[in-house]
C-alpha cells in the first residue's frame, strides 16, 4: 500500500520537526478521530468471540492480523481524504485487563470491547511476581507484533505494547487499597511501582528482541509519531493524588521507564490538569495527552475560562507538548491562546463540516507547515 507514501512521509516529517523543537506556536492539528480500523477493538472482539486457547494460537493470531491489516489498508482512502497531521497507527492492545494479566499470570475478562482484571493481590503474592516471557499474554503481544511486521508495507506506525504507568499498574495489581497504603506502607508501594517499571522495561526489551522492528521508523499512538522505542503509559492516578504523593510514587518509576526506553507518551484525564506542570517535568516525557472528564474543566475550558489552569498548561506545554480535544465553535478563541504554547489539537467538528478551512485556520498561526 505505497499509494499514500508521500502523504505519510510528509506527516512523519512534520512530527519529527515538532518533537525536535520547543518553540511557542508549534501546533499539530487533527480533525475528529476514528478514521481507520482500531486494532484494540479488533483484538477485543476476537478474544470475546473465541476461547483464548484458540484465539492465542500463533497461526490464529497471524490469520487475524492479516485480516486486520487488510482492513487497515482498506480504510486508507478515507483516512487520507482529510489532509490533517494524523499518521495511521496499529496499537497492540486488548484492553487494560490484558496488561494486568500479563503482569500477574491470570486471565482477564473480555466483553467484546475491552477487558478487565482486578486481582487485588495480597502483598505475599506480590512479592512472588516476576517477569515471565512464557506468559501467554506476553506471547500474544509478541505474535501480534511479528504478524504486523510481516504484513507491513512501510505504510503505518506500530505501538508494540500499551503500558499502564508504574503507579497505575500497581493500582491494578494491588487494588484501591494502594492509595491508603501510600500513607500506611509507603515503602511497599514504592517497591511495587519500581517493580512495575522494571517489568515494563523487560517487556519492551523482550518484544524488541523477539519481534524486531525497523530502526529509524518510529512508533505511533493515536495518530502521533514518536521516536524509536518510545512507550505509551496510562497515567490516570496522577490526577487523583496530591503533589507530594505524585513526586514520591509516580515520578521516580515513570522516569525510570521513560529514560530506559525511547521516552514516554503520558495519557491522562482533565481531572489531572492541575498536575500538568509536574508531569511535563518528568525526564523522558514526550507528550501529555488529555481526555476530557465529566464535571471537570475540559482542556478547552481550562485554557479559555480558568486563568490559573491556563498558565499552568501553557508553561507545561513548552516543556512537553500537550494534546487533547477542542470544540470547533471555540477554535478562534483558543488559537489566540495556544500559540503561546505547544499543542496537538484534535478539533471536534460536527458532521458535514468541511475540514480544509479548519486546517488552514490552525496552520495559519502555527510555526509548522
C-alpha positions as CSV (number, residue, x, y, z in Angstrom):
1,X,0.0,0.0,0.0
2,X,2.5,2.6,-1.2
3,X,-0.2,4.8,-2.8
4,X,-0.1,7.2,0.1
5,X,3.6,7.1,0.8
6,X,4.2,10.8,0.0
7,X,1.4,11.9,2.4
8,X,2.7,9.6,5.1
9,X,6.3,10.8,4.6
10,X,5.1,14.5,4.9
11,X,3.2,13.9,8.1
12,X,6.0,11.9,9.7
13,X,8.5,14.6,8.8
14,X,6.2,17.2,10.4
15,X,6.0,15.2,13.6
16,X,9.8,14.8,13.7
17,X,10.2,18.5,13.3
18,X,7.6,19.1,16.1
19,X,9.5,16.9,18.5
20,X,12.8,18.4,17.6
21,X,11.6,22.0,18.6
22,X,10.5,23.8,21.7
23,X,9.1,27.0,20.2
24,X,5.8,28.6,21.2
25,X,3.3,28.3,18.4
26,X,4.3,24.8,17.3
27,X,0.9,23.2,16.6
28,X,-0.3,20.0,15.0
29,X,-3.9,19.6,14.1
30,X,-6.3,16.6,13.7
31,X,-9.9,16.5,12.6
32,X,-12.0,14.2,14.8
33,X,-10.9,10.6,15.1
34,X,-11.8,7.0,14.2
35,X,-10.9,7.2,10.5
36,X,-9.0,3.8,10.5
37,X,-9.6,0.3,11.8
38,X,-8.8,0.1,15.5
39,X,-6.6,-2.9,16.4
40,X,-7.7,-2.7,20.1
41,X,-11.3,-3.2,19.2
42,X,-10.4,-5.9,16.6
43,X,-8.5,-7.9,19.2
44,X,-11.0,-7.5,21.9
45,X,-13.8,-8.7,19.7
46,X,-11.7,-11.7,18.5
47,X,-10.9,-12.7,22.1
48,X,-14.6,-12.3,23.1
49,X,-15.8,-14.5,20.2
50,X,-13.3,-17.3,20.7
51,X,-11.8,-19.2,23.6
52,X,-8.4,-17.7,24.4
53,X,-6.7,-21.0,24.0
54,X,-7.9,-21.0,20.3
55,X,-7.5,-17.2,19.7
56,X,-4.0,-17.2,21.1
57,X,-2.5,-19.9,18.9
58,X,0.2,-18.3,16.7
59,X,-1.4,-19.4,13.5
60,X,-4.7,-17.9,14.6
61,X,-3.0,-14.6,15.6
62,X,-1.3,-14.4,12.3
63,X,-4.5,-15.0,10.4
64,X,-6.3,-12.4,12.5
65,X,-3.6,-9.8,11.9
66,X,-3.5,-10.5,8.2
67,X,-7.3,-9.7,8.2
68,X,-6.7,-6.6,10.3
69,X,-4.0,-5.2,8.1
70,X,-6.3,-5.7,5.0
71,X,-9.0,-3.8,6.9
72,X,-6.5,-1.1,7.8
73,X,-5.3,-0.7,4.2
74,X,-8.9,-0.6,3.1
75,X,-9.5,2.5,5.4
76,X,-6.7,4.5,3.9
77,X,-8.7,6.2,1.2
78,X,-11.0,7.6,3.9
79,X,-8.1,8.3,6.3
80,X,-6.2,10.4,3.8
81,X,-9.3,12.2,2.5
82,X,-8.7,14.6,5.3
83,X,-5.3,16.3,5.0
84,X,-4.5,16.7,8.7
85,X,-1.4,15.7,10.6
86,X,-2.6,12.2,11.8
87,X,-0.5,9.2,11.0
88,X,-2.0,5.7,10.7
89,X,-1.2,3.5,13.8
90,X,-1.7,-0.1,14.8
91,X,-1.7,-0.2,18.6
92,X,-1.0,-3.6,20.2
93,X,-3.6,-3.6,23.0
94,X,-6.6,-5.7,24.0
95,X,-8.0,-3.8,27.0
96,X,-6.5,-2.8,30.3
97,X,-7.2,-6.2,31.8
98,X,-4.8,-7.7,29.4
99,X,-1.9,-5.6,30.8
100,X,-2.6,-6.8,34.3
101,X,-3.0,-10.4,33.1
102,X,0.5,-10.3,31.5
103,X,1.9,-9.0,34.8
104,X,0.3,-11.4,37.2
105,X,-0.3,-14.6,35.1
106,X,-4.1,-14.7,35.3
107,X,-6.8,-14.3,32.7
108,X,-8.8,-11.2,32.1
109,X,-12.5,-11.0,31.4
110,X,-13.4,-9.9,27.9
111,X,-16.7,-8.2,26.9
112,X,-16.0,-7.7,23.2
113,X,-14.9,-4.0,23.6
114,X,-12.3,-4.2,26.3
115,X,-11.0,-6.4,29.1
116,X,-10.8,-6.2,32.9
117,X,-8.9,-8.0,35.6
118,X,-8.8,-6.9,39.3
119,X,-6.7,-9.4,41.1
120,X,-6.3,-7.5,44.4
121,X,-3.2,-9.5,45.2
122,X,-2.0,-9.8,48.8
123,X,1.5,-8.5,49.5
124,X,2.7,-12.0,49.9
125,X,1.6,-12.8,46.4
126,X,3.0,-9.6,45.0
127,X,6.4,-10.5,46.4
128,X,6.5,-13.6,44.3
129,X,5.8,-11.8,41.0
130,X,8.4,-11.8,38.2
131,X,8.6,-11.1,34.5
132,X,7.6,-14.3,32.7
133,X,8.3,-14.3,29.0
134,X,6.3,-17.6,28.8
135,X,3.1,-15.8,30.0
136,X,0.5,-16.3,27.2
137,X,-0.5,-12.7,27.1
138,X,3.1,-11.6,26.5
139,X,3.1,-14.3,23.9
140,X,0.1,-12.6,22.3
141,X,1.9,-9.3,22.2
142,X,4.9,-10.9,20.6
143,X,2.9,-12.8,18.0
144,X,0.8,-9.7,17.1
145,X,4.0,-7.7,16.6
146,X,5.6,-10.3,14.5
147,X,2.5,-10.6,12.3
148,X,2.2,-6.8,11.9
149,X,5.7,-6.5,10.7
150,X,5.2,-9.4,8.3
151,X,2.3,-7.7,6.6
152,X,3.6,-4.2,7.0
153,X,4.5,-2.3,3.8
154,X,6.1,0.8,5.3
155,X,2.6,2.3,5.5
156,X,1.7,2.6,9.1
157,X,3.1,3.0,12.6
158,X,3.1,0.4,15.4
159,X,2.9,0.8,19.1
160,X,4.3,-2.5,20.2
161,X,2.7,-2.5,23.7
162,X,0.4,-0.4,25.8
163,X,1.6,0.1,29.4
164,X,0.0,1.3,32.5
165,X,2.2,3.8,34.3
166,X,4.0,2.0,37.1
167,X,1.7,3.6,39.6
168,X,-1.4,2.7,37.6
169,X,-0.1,-0.9,37.1
170,X,0.5,-1.1,40.9
171,X,-3.1,0.0,41.4
172,X,-4.3,-2.7,39.0
173,X,-2.3,-5.4,40.9
174,X,-3.0,-4.3,44.5
175,X,-6.4,-2.6,44.1
176,X,-7.7,0.6,45.7
177,X,-6.0,-0.3,49.0
178,X,-2.8,1.0,47.4
179,X,-3.9,4.6,47.9
180,X,-4.3,4.2,51.6
181,X,-1.0,2.3,51.7
182,X,0.8,5.3,50.3
183,X,0.4,6.6,53.9
184,X,0.3,3.3,55.8
185,X,3.1,1.3,53.9
186,X,4.9,3.7,51.6
187,X,8.0,1.5,51.3
188,X,5.9,-1.3,49.9
189,X,4.1,1.0,47.4
190,X,7.4,2.4,46.2
191,X,8.9,-1.1,45.8
192,X,5.9,-2.2,43.8
193,X,5.9,0.8,41.5
194,X,9.6,0.3,40.9
195,X,9.0,-3.4,40.1
196,X,6.2,-2.4,37.7
197,X,8.7,-0.1,35.9
198,X,11.2,-2.9,35.7
199,X,8.5,-5.2,34.3
200,X,7.6,-2.7,31.6
201,X,11.2,-2.3,30.6
202,X,11.6,-6.0,30.4
203,X,8.6,-6.3,28.1
204,X,10.0,-3.7,25.8
205,X,13.4,-5.4,25.6
206,X,11.7,-8.8,25.1
207,X,9.5,-7.6,22.2
208,X,12.3,-5.8,20.5
209,X,14.4,-9.0,20.6
210,X,11.6,-11.4,19.6
211,X,9.8,-9.2,17.1
212,X,12.4,-6.9,15.6
213,X,11.2,-3.6,14.3
214,X,12.8,-1.3,11.6
215,X,15.2,1.2,13.1
216,X,14.5,4.9,12.4
217,X,10.8,4.4,11.6
218,X,9.5,5.3,15.0
219,X,6.4,4.2,16.8
220,X,2.8,5.6,16.7
221,X,-0.1,6.1,19.0
222,X,-3.5,7.8,18.4
223,X,-2.2,9.5,15.2
224,X,1.0,10.7,16.8
225,X,4.5,9.8,15.5
226,X,7.1,9.2,18.3
227,X,10.8,8.3,18.2
228,X,12.0,4.7,18.2
229,X,11.3,2.7,21.3
230,X,9.0,5.3,22.9
231,X,6.3,3.9,25.1
232,X,2.7,4.7,26.0
233,X,1.6,4.8,29.6
234,X,-1.9,5.2,31.1
235,X,-1.2,7.7,33.9
236,X,-4.7,8.2,35.3
237,X,-3.7,8.1,39.1
238,X,-1.6,11.2,39.0
239,X,-4.8,13.3,38.9
240,X,-6.3,11.5,41.9
241,X,-3.4,12.2,44.3
242,X,-1.6,15.2,45.7
243,X,1.6,16.7,44.6
244,X,3.8,15.2,47.3
245,X,2.3,11.7,46.6
246,X,2.9,12.2,42.8
247,X,6.5,13.2,43.4
248,X,7.0,10.2,45.7
249,X,5.1,7.4,43.9
250,X,4.6,8.4,40.3
251,X,7.7,10.4,39.2
252,X,10.6,8.0,40.1
253,X,9.2,4.9,38.5
254,X,7.7,6.7,35.5
255,X,11.0,8.5,34.8
256,X,12.8,5.1,35.1
257,X,10.6,3.7,32.4
258,X,10.8,6.7,30.1
259,X,14.6,7.1,30.4
260,X,15.3,3.4,29.8
261,X,13.2,3.3,26.7
262,X,12.7,5.9,24.0
263,X,10.7,8.3,26.1
264,X,7.1,8.4,27.0
265,X,3.6,9.4,25.9
266,X,1.7,10.1,29.1
267,X,-2.1,9.6,28.8
268,X,-4.1,11.4,31.4
269,X,-7.6,12.9,32.1
270,X,-8.5,16.5,32.7
271,X,-9.1,15.9,36.4
272,X,-5.3,15.8,36.4
273,X,-4.7,19.1,34.6
274,X,-3.5,20.6,37.9
275,X,-0.5,18.3,37.6
276,X,0.4,19.2,34.0
277,X,3.4,21.1,35.1
278,X,4.7,18.3,37.2
279,X,4.3,15.6,34.5
280,X,5.8,17.8,31.9
281,X,9.0,17.9,34.1
282,X,9.4,14.1,34.1
283,X,12.6,13.1,32.4
284,X,11.8,11.4,29.1
285,X,8.2,12.8,28.8
286,X,7.4,13.4,25.2
287,X,3.6,14.1,25.1
288,X,0.8,14.6,27.6
289,X,-2.5,13.5,26.1
290,X,-5.7,14.6,27.9
291,X,-9.2,13.1,27.7
292,X,-12.0,15.4,28.9
293,X,-13.8,14.3,32.1
294,X,-17.4,14.9,33.1
295,X,-17.8,17.6,35.8
296,X,-14.3,18.8,35.3
297,X,-13.0,21.6,33.1
298,X,-12.2,20.3,29.6
299,X,-8.9,21.1,28.1
300,X,-10.5,23.9,26.0
301,X,-12.4,25.3,29.0
302,X,-9.3,25.2,31.2
303,X,-7.4,27.3,28.6
304,X,-10.3,29.7,28.0
305,X,-12.1,30.1,31.2
306,X,-9.7,29.2,34.1
307,X,-6.7,31.6,34.1
308,X,-4.7,29.8,36.7
309,X,-5.0,26.5,34.9
310,X,-4.3,28.2,31.6
311,X,-1.0,29.5,32.9
312,X,-0.1,26.0,34.2
313,X,-1.0,24.3,31.0
314,X,0.8,26.8,28.7
315,X,4.0,26.6,30.8
316,X,3.8,22.8,30.9
317,X,3.3,22.6,27.1
318,X,6.6,24.4,26.4
319,X,8.4,21.6,28.3
320,X,6.3,18.7,27.0
321,X,3.6,19.2,24.3
322,X,0.0,18.8,25.3
323,X,-2.6,17.1,23.3
324,X,-6.4,16.9,23.6
325,X,-9.8,17.8,22.1
326,X,-11.1,21.2,21.4
327,X,-14.5,22.2,20.1
328,X,-14.8,23.6,16.6
329,X,-17.0,26.5,17.7
330,X,-14.4,27.8,20.2
331,X,-11.4,27.3,17.9
332,X,-10.9,31.0,17.1
333,X,-10.7,31.9,20.8
334,X,-8.4,29.1,21.5
335,X,-5.9,29.9,18.7
336,X,-5.2,33.2,20.4
337,X,-4.0,31.2,23.5
338,X,-2.4,28.0,22.2
339,X,0.1,30.0,20.1
340,X,1.8,30.7,23.4
341,X,2.5,27.0,23.9
342,X,3.0,23.7,22.0
343,X,-0.1,21.7,21.3
344,X,-1.6,18.8,19.3
345,X,-5.2,19.8,18.8
346,X,-7.9,17.4,17.8
347,X,-10.7,19.6,16.6
348,X,-14.2,18.2,17.2
349,X,-16.2,19.0,14.1
350,X,-19.9,18.4,13.6
351,X,-20.8,16.0,10.8
352,X,-20.8,17.8,7.5
353,X,-18.1,20.4,8.5
354,X,-15.6,21.0,5.7
355,X,-12.2,20.2,7.2
356,X,-10.0,22.3,4.9
357,X,-11.0,25.7,6.4
358,X,-10.4,24.4,9.9
359,X,-6.9,23.0,8.9
360,X,-6.0,26.3,7.2
361,X,-7.1,28.3,10.2
362,X,-4.8,26.4,12.6
363,X,-1.9,26.2,10.1
364,X,-2.0,29.9,9.5
365,X,-0.9,30.6,13.1
366,X,1.4,27.6,13.5
367,X,5.1,27.7,13.0
368,X,4.9,24.3,11.3
369,X,3.8,24.0,7.8
